Amino acid sequence: MIKGRGVSENPAGRFQKIRIERDEGESAVAPLATEYRSEIAKSLITSNDSPDLPFRHSINPYRGCEHGCSYCFARPTHSYLDLSPGLDFETKIICKDNAVALLQQAFGKDGYQCEPVVIGAATDPYQPIEKTRRLTRGLLEVFLAHRHPLGLITKSGLIRRDLDILAALAGQQLVSVAVSVTTLDNPLKTKLEPRASNGSTRLAVIRELSAAGVPVTALFAPVIPFINDDELEEVIAQVAEAGAQRAGYVMLRLPWELKELWQGWLAEHYPDRAERVMSVMRDLHGGREYQSGYFSRQVGRGQWASLFAQRFEIACRRAGLEGHELPPLRTDLFRVPSKPDQLVLW
């Protein structure tokens, strides 16, 4: 166990050719400081055609996430950088320092079609380095200047810094925010999400965003059998009281290397219930720990999934959130960036 870190191992990514084996009894790693690396990215907006996602386009100004959530489905993406999905994911953070310029360029391209873009689909855009790097704020300024719609996903209290821009966007029906509330139990939060904001801060975020007129969806995510699923009803009641207009949930997902990392976390923190957790995971995914099929990857299938869906529906009904949908974001206000005057030769 490493204080302040979500996992204790740093296994090789699936594309790495060299793997380092530790001697028996040897410590996994020395104490680690977080390292920030600058990247001049070639492109910024990523597109998908997944039928189970509510967005087609997304931006992640950072790769890796210092929040260190042990369950993060994005951990395996660090393998594409020849880095580990383990400790590297939360200690080697890549900052796309030209993100703002790339967004401006994208909006100005001939034939650009204005559709909502989500910031933070993979890693949190308000992780600690954003306090000084300010990439996310810079992106928001571009969205506002060109009246382009966007969504944000975060679990960080730092988003409150940008309430001025978010309120201005909301006034034109150009933004919505999803706030992830995984647990209201601080000791559990410390184990699961060691460097993320606590539950009370996330409720405060929902409250302040809602008061500023920003539409908020609360996400109970991820749902982890026998770890946090018992908090469902309380979380839904609390986020509704704080002003969330809508609620959703996502089951724990264990793609690629995350499966082994997660089972290591379970063995370390909850050895008494580890097998029960994984048994339900297999029930949710047809006998395997995870299957990436559309729709079922988000909510699972089978008896446990069905019972949880019923609980969620009842909790939302009691909290007054049943059937609530946010108004669609506007695309008709988009202003194409003006091109610099061309040089006239006489």
N, C-alpha and C positions, 0 to 999 in steps of 0.2 A: 504494500500500500504506500503510495506517495502522496503526501499532504498537498491538497490543492490541485490534484490531477484526477481526471476521470478514469484513467486506466493505469495499470502498472507495467505494462509490457510495450515493447516496440518491435513487433514482428516485421519481417520483410514483407513488402507489398508483393502482390501476385505477379508483377512483371520484373521484379528484381532478380538478377542472376546470382548474386552473392548473398548468402545467408550466414549470419553469425550465430553460433550456438553457445550458450552460456554453460560454464561448468556448474555442476551441482552445488547448490549453496551460494553461488555468486549472486550478488545484487543485480537486479535487472538494469538499473541505470544509476548514475550519480544524480544528485539534485539538479534539476533543469531550470534554466531561465528561458523565457520566451524570446525567440529570435524573429525579427521582422525582415522580410526580404522584399525589395522593390521589383516589380515586373512591368515592363512596357508591353502591354497586351496588344495582340493584333486585331482582336475584335472584342466586343463587349456583350451584345445582346445574343442570348442563346434561344433557339426556337425548338419546340417539341410538337409532336402530333399525338400525344397520349390522350385517349378519350376519357380517362378518369381524372385528369387534372383540369382545374377551372381556369387555366391560363395557357397561352401559347408561347409567350415570350418572357424571358427572365434575365436578371442581371445579378451577379455576385461580385461585388467590388473586392472581396477578400477570398482567398483559398485557405482552407483550414479555419479553425475557430478556437479561440482561447477559452471560451466557456467550458470546453472539455467535457461535454455531455457524453457519458459512457455509452449511451444508446444511439448516438447520432448516425443516421443512415448515410450521411455524406462522408464518413470516415474513409471508405474505400476509394474515394476520388483522389486521395493523396498518392495512391499507387501510380497514377498517371504521371506524377512528378518524380518518380523513383524515390519516394519517401514512404515512411511507414504510416498505415492507418491508425497506429497506436499513438504513442506519445508524440511522434512527429506532427500528427494532425493538430494537436493543441499547443505545440511549442514552436513550430516552424510555420509562421503565418506569411502568406504571400499577399502583398498589397498591389493592386493594379493602379499604379500612380497616375496613369494617363486615362483613367476611366471617364472623367468629366469631358475631356477633349473627344474621346471616342463616341460618347453619347451625342455630343453636339454634331459630330460628323454624320452619325447614323441618321439623325433627324433631317439633315440637309441633303441626303442622297436622293437623286432623281427616282421617282416612283415609290418613295417610302410610304407605307400604309400605316396610319395611326391606329394602333390597338393597345389595350392596357398591357403594361409591362410590370412584372412582379420583381421587387428587389428583395433578395434574401431567401430564395427558394431552397438553397443548399446550405449556406452558412450565414450566421447572423450578421446583418449589416451594421448592427450597433454593438458589436463585441468591443472589448476595452480599447483597442488601438484606434477605433473611430474617434475617440475623444480628442486625439491630437492629429490624426491623419485627415479627418473630416471629408473623406471620399463620399460617404453617403449624403452628407449635407450638400456637397457640391453637386451631386446628381439631382437632388431635390430642387436645387435652384434652377437647373436646366429644365426640368419637367415643368416647373412653375412658369418660367420665362416663355416657354412655348406651348403652355396650356395642354400638356400631354397627360393622359390618365395613367395612374400607376397604383399598385398595391404594395404593401410592405408586410413582411413577416418578421417578428422579433419576440424575444423574451427579456429584453433589456430595458432598464429604466432610463438609459441614456437617450432614448427616443424623445423624451420630454424636452430635451434641449432644442429640438427642431419644431416645437409646437407652432411657432410663428409661421413657418412655411406650410406645415400640414394644415393649419386652419385656413390659410389662404387658398390652398388647393381644394379643401373640402367645401369652401364657399362657392366653388365653381363645379362641384360634383366631379372632382378629378382624382380623388384618393380614397382608399379604404385601408384599414390596418388589421392584421390578424395578430393577436397576442397569444402566445403559447403559455398555458398554465398547466404544468405537469403535476405539481403537488403543492399543497399548502403546509406540508410537514417539513420544517426547516432541517432537521437532522437527515431526512431522506433526500432533500434537495442537495445538501452538502455532499452526499455520496454520489448522487446521480449527475448533478450539474454543478460541480464545485466552484466555478467562477461566474456563474450566471446570477442574475438578480433573484432575490427570494420571492416567495409567493405574495407577500403583502405589498411589495414594490410593484409587482405586475398588476395587482388589483388597482393600485394607485394610478398606474399607467392607463388602464382602461377607464378609470374615473375621469382623469384629466383630459384624455383624448375625447371622450364622449361629451364632456362639458364644453370643449372647444368646437363641437360640431363635426368631429371626425367619426365616420362610421367604423365600428369595431366589431370584429368577429373574435370570439374567444375559442381557442383550440385546446381541448383536453388531449394533450399529445406528448409523448406516445402513451397509449394505454398498455400497461404492463401487468399481466395476470399475477395476482398474489403479491404485487409490489405497491401499486398505486390505484388499482381499479376500485378499491373500496372507497376512494375519495370522490368518485364521480358525482354523486348527488350534492355533496357539499361544495365542490368546485363550481358546478353549474349554478347553484343558488347564489354563491358569492359573486361570480362574474356578472350575473343578471342584475344583482343589487348594485354593482359598480357601474352599470350602464351599457354593458355589451348588448348589441342589437341582434346578435346571432351567435350560435355555438356550433361547434363541430368536433369530431374526434378522429384520431388516426391510431391504428394498432401499431405496436412495436414491429419494426421491420429489421431483418437481419441479413442484408445482402453481403455476399463475398466474405472478406476477412472479418467483418463485424461479428459474424456468428461465433467465432472462437474468442474474440475479445470480450464479447458480452458474457459468454459462459465463464470466462475467467473472472469477470467482475462479480457475477453471481456467486461463484465459489468463494470469493474473497469476502463478500459482504453478507450474503444470505445462503450459506451452505445448507441450512435446514430446509429451505424451500426451493432450491435450485432445480431439482428434478420435476417438481410440480409445475414450475414456471415453464420449463421446456416441454413438458408433456402437453400443456395447453397450446404452446406455440405450434407443436406438431399437429394438434387437432385443428388449429386455425388454417393450416396450410397443407391439408391432405396427406399428413404423415411425414412431411419434411419440416425442417426448422423455418424455411422461408421459400415462397414461390413468388416470382415477380409478375404474375399474370395481372392484366389490367383489372381494376376494381377490387378484386379480392386482396391484392397486396396492401390496400389501404385499410380494409375493415375485416379481413379474414372471412372464413366461411365455417359452416358447421354449427353445432349446438351452442358452444360457448359464445361464438360471434353473434348468433341470433339472440341469445339471452341478454348480452350486453347491449345490443341495439335497442331492445325493448326497454331496458333500464334507462338508456340515454333519452329515448323518446318521452318516457314518463317524467324524467327529471326536467327536461325542457318544458314540458307542458305545465308542470307545477311552478316553474320559474317564469312562465310567461314568454318563453322563447320559441315555442313550437311553431314551425312553419314560417318563421321570419326569414326574409331574404333582403339583402341590401339592394338599394336602387342601383341600376347599371351606371357605370362610369361613362362620362361623355367623351366622345371622340370628335365631335363637330366643332370644337373650339380650337383645335390644333393650329398653331401658327408655324409655318415652315421657316427655318432660319434664313435670314437674308444673306445672299451671296455677296462677297466683297466686290466692289466696283472693278470692272475689267480695265486694264491699262489700254488707253487709246493711243495708237501710234499715228503721228502726222507725217 
